């Protein structure tokens, strides 16, 4: 059970660490004129170039 609780702690801690970054990006006026942060996943189409089917 210790392994499961450890995984739960890591999963719960990840959103807590990412939340402040996302909130600061939305509230900071600089992001309005700057491109979206790299934290956002690229569009599905870009994966075709990185990992072509087959």
Secondary structure as a PSIPRED ss2 file (coil, helix, strand):
# PSIPRED VFORMAT (PSIPRED V4.0)

   1 X C   1.000  0.000  0.000
   2 X H   0.000  1.000  0.000
   3 X H   0.000  1.000  0.000
   4 X H   0.000  1.000  0.000
   5 X H   0.000  1.000  0.000
   6 X H   0.000  1.000  0.000
   7 X H   0.000  1.000  0.000
   8 X H   0.000  1.000  0.000
   9 X H   0.000  1.000  0.000
  10 X H   0.000  1.000  0.000
  11 X H   0.000  1.000  0.000
  12 X H   0.000  1.000  0.000
  13 X H   0.000  1.000  0.000
  14 X H   0.000  1.000  0.000
  15 X H   0.000  1.000  0.000
  16 X H   0.000  1.000  0.000
  17 X H   0.000  1.000  0.000
  18 X H   0.000  1.000  0.000
  19 X H   0.000  1.000  0.000
  20 X H   0.000  1.000  0.000
  21 X H   0.000  1.000  0.000
  22 X H   0.000  1.000  0.000
  23 X H   0.000  1.000  0.000
  24 X H   0.000  1.000  0.000
  25 X H   0.000  1.000  0.000
  26 X H   0.000  1.000  0.000
  27 X H   0.000  1.000  0.000
  28 X C   1.000  0.000  0.000
  29 X C   1.000  0.000  0.000
  30 X H   0.000  1.000  0.000
  31 X H   0.000  1.000  0.000
  32 X H   0.000  1.000  0.000
  33 X H   0.000  1.000  0.000
  34 X C   1.000  0.000  0.000
  35 X C   1.000  0.000  0.000
  36 X C   1.000  0.000  0.000
  37 X C   1.000  0.000  0.000
  38 X C   1.000  0.000  0.000
  39 X C   1.000  0.000  0.000
  40 X C   1.000  0.000  0.000
  41 X C   1.000  0.000  0.000
  42 X C   1.000  0.000  0.000
  43 X C   1.000  0.000  0.000
  44 X H   0.000  1.000  0.000
  45 X H   0.000  1.000  0.000
  46 X H   0.000  1.000  0.000
  47 X H   0.000  1.000  0.000
  48 X H   0.000  1.000  0.000
  49 X H   0.000  1.000  0.000
  50 X H   0.000  1.000  0.000
  51 X C   1.000  0.000  0.000
  52 X C   1.000  0.000  0.000
  53 X C   1.000  0.000  0.000
  54 X C   1.000  0.000  0.000
